[in-house]
Amino acid sequence: MRSVHDQLAAVLAAAQPVAPLDVVLADAPGCVLAQDVTVAADVPARDVAACDGYAVRTVDLVPPAGAAVQPDVTLSVLEDVAVSAVTPGRLVERSAALLASGAPLPVGADAVVPLDRTDRGRARVVVRGGARPHENVLRAGSDLAAGAVVVRRGSRVASRHLAAAAAGGLGRVRVHPRPRVVVVTVGDELVEPGRARPPGSTHDADAHALAAAVQDAGASAVRVGPVPDDRAVLREVIEDQLVRADLLVLTGGLSAGPWDTVADVLAPLGTVRLDQVAMTPGGRLGFGTVDGVPVVALPGRPVSALVAHEVFLRPALRAMAGHTDLFRPSVRAAVTRPWASPAGRRQFVPATLAGGPLDGYTVTPVGDPGAASLGDLARANALAVVGEDTTAVRAGDTLACLVLDG
């Protein structure tokens, strides 16, 4: 029997980041940067107004010596300056220019007086309250400085990163693209949800659950199937999907009986090995490569498949996408009620976490810890982890818990 540690180590060893790719900005959100983002020129390229107002020379607004208050000052308005202006003029003594937010300052101007501190004149303007040098002015390079690294390699691309790249004139960034994952469900008994379920059949929950879990991990998912328990058909599907997959997931068909096909089909294709892993729920898992593509085989029972995804597949996909934070957050929590745990197996129990970091967390199993149902997992917000050497979990014991989303 293979340990959880050894199985995870084997999966992560094969989970190399997807080769970097230059993508347009629209395709970058959520990806991990493979290269620092730098800009070639200052943004803004020159001093511009931070608000609608009048560009002034602050020297013209200096109060007379001994004045108790700042007197109103009347200035001549020489021109209107639009945001798109290329060659704004020059201010002379006791002059101003009306300009829009983002417009370049005329030569000689060193401040912008907002409209609400003026009488909004067009030929002559009365300025109240004076102005300080550089007031309401965005200096050249104040948003982005030429040559500076604005987003570091390894960052997960978010809207603020795209804003910096776009403002710097970059149309593409270099990222680790999302791994392309093909999820293949196997079984004669499977029926697509929403369709009538004949006697002896079951709706295909794994396909939808695993595709969503794959996307949540930062990869892209394609569902294929259900594929019948036919060796020739399954082999053809696998060979067809390998050409478009960075990782292939098979779920179902792992039992040792003659009606289950996955082991027979995978055996001659590559290095995939099926092992009984020392964990519950689940346990019979497959992993290896076919034509250089990692292949993961998961149990057909949805609870087992989703737990195996959390333990093995999710960290692998995070690694392939270029992330360094591979695992779910984990907290330690005090158990509220006892249960038995099988010897020699690491047990993952759907549970609810309560409390917080200040007062401490408590954890309560949902349903029967020894026979977790899909409903139990749906109601859980964590997986309580019981070690292989523990056979009796007592109230008050402290367990590590994987914190699930939602």
C-alpha positions in Angstrom: 0.0 0.0 0.0 1.4 3.4 -1.0 1.4 6.3 1.5 -0.3 9.6 0.8 3.1 11.3 1.1 4.6 9.1 -1.6 1.7 9.5 -3.9 1.7 13.2 -3.6 5.4 13.4 -4.1 5.1 11.4 -7.3 2.3 13.6 -8.6 4.1 16.9 -7.8 7.4 15.7 -9.3 5.6 15.4 -12.7 3.7 18.6 -12.3 6.0 21.0 -14.1 4.8 24.5 -14.9 3.3 24.8 -18.4 5.7 26.5 -20.8 5.5 30.3 -20.7 3.5 32.0 -23.5 3.0 35.6 -24.6 -0.7 36.3 -24.4 -2.9 39.3 -25.1 -4.0 41.2 -22.0 -7.6 39.8 -22.3 -6.3 36.3 -21.8 -4.0 37.0 -18.9 -6.3 37.4 -15.8 -5.8 34.6 -13.4 -2.5 33.4 -15.0 0.8 33.6 -13.2 3.4 36.0 -14.7 6.5 34.2 -16.1 8.4 37.4 -16.6 8.6 40.8 -14.8 6.4 43.5 -16.4 8.3 46.7 -17.1 7.3 49.8 -19.1 9.5 51.6 -21.5 8.3 55.2 -20.9 7.1 57.3 -18.1 3.3 57.4 -17.4 2.2 60.1 -17.6 4.7 61.1 -20.2 4.7 64.7 -18.9 3.2 66.8 -16.1 -0.6 66.8 -16.4 -3.5 68.2 -14.5 -5.0 66.0 -11.7 -8.4 67.8 -12.0 -10.3 70.2 -14.1 -9.1 73.7 -13.4 -6.7 76.4 -14.3 -3.0 76.0 -14.8 -1.2 78.8 -13.0 2.3 80.1 -12.0 2.3 80.0 -8.2 4.6 83.0 -8.1 1.7 85.1 -9.5 -0.5 84.1 -6.5 2.0 84.9 -3.7 0.3 87.4 -1.3 1.8 90.8 -0.7 4.2 91.1 2.2 2.3 91.6 5.5 -1.1 90.5 4.1 -3.2 88.8 6.7 -5.2 86.7 4.3 -4.6 85.4 0.7 -6.3 88.0 -1.6 -8.2 87.0 -4.7 -6.1 87.3 -7.8 -7.3 88.0 -11.3 -5.4 86.3 -14.2 -5.8 86.5 -18.0 -6.9 83.2 -19.5 -4.6 82.6 -22.5 -6.0 79.3 -23.9 -8.0 76.1 -23.3 -5.9 73.0 -23.1 -7.6 69.6 -24.1 -6.4 66.2 -22.8 -5.1 65.4 -26.3 -3.1 68.6 -26.7 0.4 68.0 -28.0 2.0 71.4 -27.8 0.4 73.5 -25.0 1.6 77.1 -24.9 3.6 79.1 -22.4 2.2 81.1 -19.4 3.4 84.6 -19.0 3.2 86.8 -16.0 -0.3 86.9 -14.3 -1.8 84.5 -16.9 -3.6 81.1 -16.7 -4.8 78.3 -18.9 -8.1 76.5 -18.6 -7.5 72.7 -18.8 -9.2 69.4 -18.4 -8.1 66.7 -16.0 -5.3 64.8 -17.7 -4.3 67.7 -20.0 -0.6 68.7 -20.2 0.5 71.8 -18.3 1.6 74.8 -20.3 5.3 75.7 -20.1 5.9 77.7 -16.9 2.8 76.4 -15.0 3.5 74.6 -11.7 0.1 74.2 -10.2 -3.6 73.6 -11.1 -6.3 75.5 -9.2 -9.6 73.6 -9.2 -12.7 75.1 -10.8 -14.5 75.5 -7.4 -11.8 77.9 -6.2 -12.4 80.2 -9.2 -15.2 82.2 -10.8 -14.8 79.9 -13.9 -14.0 82.9 -16.2 -13.1 82.3 -19.8 -11.2 85.5 -20.7 -10.2 86.5 -17.2 -10.4 84.3 -14.1 -10.6 85.2 -10.4 -8.5 82.7 -8.3 -9.3 82.4 -4.6 -7.0 81.0 -1.9 -3.7 80.9 -3.8 -1.9 77.6 -4.7 1.1 75.6 -3.7 3.8 74.4 -6.1 2.8 71.1 -7.8 -0.7 71.2 -6.3 -3.1 69.1 -8.3 -0.3 68.1 -10.7 0.5 64.6 -11.7 4.3 64.6 -12.3 5.8 62.8 -15.3 6.4 59.2 -14.3 4.3 59.5 -11.1 2.1 56.5 -12.1 4.8 54.4 -13.8 8.4 55.2 -14.1 10.3 54.2 -17.3 12.3 51.0 -16.8 10.8 50.2 -13.4 9.4 46.7 -12.6 5.7 47.3 -12.0 4.6 43.7 -11.6 6.9 40.9 -10.4 7.3 37.5 -12.0 5.2 35.0 -10.1 2.3 37.4 -9.5 -1.2 36.1 -10.3 -2.5 38.6 -12.9 -5.3 40.7 -11.5 -7.1 43.8 -12.8 -4.6 46.2 -11.1 -1.7 44.5 -13.0 -3.5 44.7 -16.3 -4.1 48.4 -15.6 -0.4 49.0 -15.2 0.5 46.9 -18.3 -2.0 48.6 -20.5 -1.1 52.1 -19.3 2.5 51.3 -20.1 1.4 50.5 -23.7 1.9 46.7 -23.4 -0.5 44.6 -25.4 0.9 41.3 -24.3 2.5 39.8 -21.2 4.4 36.6 -20.7 2.6 34.1 -18.4 2.3 30.5 -17.5 -1.0 29.7 -19.2 -3.7 27.8 -17.4 -3.1 24.0 -17.7 -5.6 22.4 -20.1 -7.2 19.6 -18.3 -9.5 17.0 -20.0 -11.9 15.2 -17.5 -13.0 11.8 -18.9 -15.8 10.0 -17.0 -16.0 6.2 -17.5 -18.9 3.9 -17.0 -21.8 2.3 -18.8 -24.1 3.3 -15.9 -23.5 7.1 -16.3 -26.1 9.5 -17.6 -25.7 13.2 -18.2 -27.6 15.2 -15.5 -30.9 16.6 -16.8 -31.7 13.5 -18.8 -34.0 10.7 -17.7 -32.2 8.1 -15.6 -33.1 4.5 -16.7 -33.1 1.7 -14.1 -29.5 0.7 -13.1 -28.0 4.1 -14.1 -26.7 7.1 -12.2 -26.2 10.7 -13.1 -22.7 11.7 -13.9 -21.7 14.0 -10.9 -18.0 13.6 -11.3 -17.7 15.3 -14.7 -19.3 18.5 -13.5 -17.7 18.5 -10.0 -14.2 17.8 -11.2 -14.4 20.3 -14.1 -15.4 23.0 -11.5 -12.7 21.9 -9.1 -10.1 22.1 -11.9 -11.2 25.6 -12.8 -11.1 26.6 -9.2 -7.5 25.5 -9.0 -6.6 27.8 -11.9 -6.7 25.5 -14.8 -9.1 25.2 -17.8 -11.3 22.1 -18.1 -13.0 20.2 -20.8 -15.5 17.4 -20.0 -15.5 14.3 -22.2 -18.0 11.4 -21.7 -19.5 9.5 -20.2 -17.4 6.9 -22.0 -18.8 3.3 -21.9 -16.9 0.4 -20.3 -15.5 -0.6 -23.7 -11.7 -1.0 -23.9 -11.4 0.0 -27.6 -13.6 3.1 -27.2 -11.8 4.2 -24.1 -8.4 3.8 -25.7 -9.5 5.8 -28.7 -10.8 8.6 -26.4 -7.6 8.7 -24.5 -5.4 8.9 -27.6 -7.7 11.6 -29.1 -7.6 13.8 -25.9 -3.9 13.6 -25.2 -3.1 15.9 -28.1 -5.0 18.8 -26.4 -4.3 18.1 -22.8 -1.6 19.3 -20.4 -3.1 16.8 -17.9 -5.7 14.0 -18.4 -8.1 13.0 -15.6 -10.0 9.7 -15.7 -12.6 9.0 -13.1 -14.4 5.6 -12.7 -13.5 2.2 -14.0 -10.8 1.6 -11.4 -12.1 -1.5 -9.6 -10.4 -4.8 -10.0 -13.4 -6.6 -11.6 -13.5 -7.7 -15.2 -16.1 -5.0 -16.1 -13.7 -2.1 -15.2 -11.5 -1.0 -18.1 -9.1 1.8 -17.1 -6.3 -0.4 -15.8 -6.3 -2.6 -18.9 -6.3 0.3 -21.3 -3.7 2.4 -19.5 -1.2 -0.4 -18.9 0.3 -0.6 -22.4 0.1 3.1 -23.1 2.7 4.6 -20.8 3.9 4.6 -17.2 0.6 4.9 -15.3 0.5 2.7 -12.2 -2.5 1.9 -10.1 -2.0 1.8 -6.4 -4.0 1.3 -3.2 -3.2 4.5 -1.4 -3.4 4.5 2.4 -6.3 7.0 2.7 -10.0 7.1 3.1 -12.4 7.9 1.5 -11.1 6.4 -1.7 -7.7 4.7 -1.9 -7.4 3.1 -5.4 -5.7 5.8 -7.5 -3.7 5.9 -10.7 -0.9 8.2 -11.8 1.7 8.3 -14.5 2.4 9.7 -18.0 1.3 8.8 -21.5 3.2 10.4 -24.3 4.7 12.8 -21.8 1.2 13.9 -20.6 0.5 13.4 -16.8 -2.6 11.1 -16.4 -4.5 10.9 -13.1 -7.1 8.1 -12.5 -9.6 8.8 -9.7 -12.3 6.7 -8.1 -15.8 6.9 -9.6 -17.5 7.7 -6.3 -17.9 11.5 -6.2 -16.9 11.9 -2.6 -13.7 9.8 -3.1 -12.9 11.6 -6.4 -13.3 15.1 -4.9 -11.2 14.3 -1.8 -8.5 12.8 -4.0 -8.6 16.0 -6.1 -8.0 18.1 -3.0 -5.1 16.0 -1.8 -3.3 15.3 -5.1 -4.7 17.0 -8.2 -5.3 20.5 -6.9 -1.7 21.0 -5.8 -0.4 19.5 -9.0 -2.5 21.9 -11.1 -1.4 24.9 -9.0 2.2 23.9 -9.7 1.6 23.5 -13.4 0.0 27.0 -13.5 3.1 28.5 -12.0 1.8 29.1 -8.5 4.0 28.7 -5.4 1.1 28.4 -2.9 0.0 24.9 -3.8 -2.1 23.9 -0.9 -5.4 24.9 0.7 -5.1 27.0 3.9 -4.8 24.8 7.0 -5.8 25.5 10.6 -5.7 23.5 13.7 -9.1 23.0 15.4 -10.4 21.3 18.5 -12.7 18.3 17.9 -16.2 18.7 19.3 -17.2 15.0 19.3 -15.4 11.7 19.0 -15.2 9.1 16.2 -13.2 6.1 15.2 -10.6 6.2 12.4 -9.2 3.2 10.5 -5.7 2.1 11.4 -3.0 2.7 8.8 -5.0 5.1 6.7 -5.1 8.9 6.6 -8.7 9.9 7.0 -10.2 13.0 5.4 -13.5 13.8 7.1 -16.0 16.4 5.8 -16.5 18.8 8.6 -17.6 22.3 9.7 -15.1 24.7 11.1 -16.3 27.4 13.6 -14.5 30.0 15.6 -11.5 32.0 14.5 -7.8 32.7 15.0 -8.3 34.8 18.2 -10.6 32.4 20.2 -9.5 29.2 18.5 -11.2 27.0 16.0 -13.5 24.0 16.6 -14.3 21.3 14.1 -17.4 19.0 13.9 -17.7 16.1 11.5 -20.6 16.2 9.2 -22.5 13.0 9.2 -20.7 9.7 9.8 -16.9 10.2 9.5 -16.5 6.6 8.5 -18.9 6.7 5.6 -19.0 10.3 4.3 -21.8 11.0 1.9 -22.0 13.5 -1.0 -24.5 15.4 1.1 -22.0 15.5 4.0 -19.3 16.9 1.7 -21.7 19.5 0.2 -22.4 20.8 3.7 -18.8 20.9 4.8 -16.5 23.8 4.8 -13.4 21.8 5.7 -11.7 18.4 5.6 -10.4 17.3 9.0 -7.3 15.2 8.6 -6.7 12.2 10.9 -3.2 10.6 10.8 -2.5 7.0 9.9 -1.6 6.1 13.5 -4.7 7.4 15.1 -7.7 5.0 15.6 -9.7 7.0 18.1 -10.4 10.7 17.7 -11.5 12.2 21.1 -13.4 15.3 21.9 -10.9 18.0 22.6 -8.2 16.5 20.3 -6.7 19.0 17.9 -6.6 18.2 14.2 -5.3 19.9 11.1 -8.1 20.9 8.8 -8.0 21.9 5.1 -10.2 25.0 4.7 -12.4 24.6 1.6 -13.9 27.5 -0.3 -17.4 28.5 0.7 
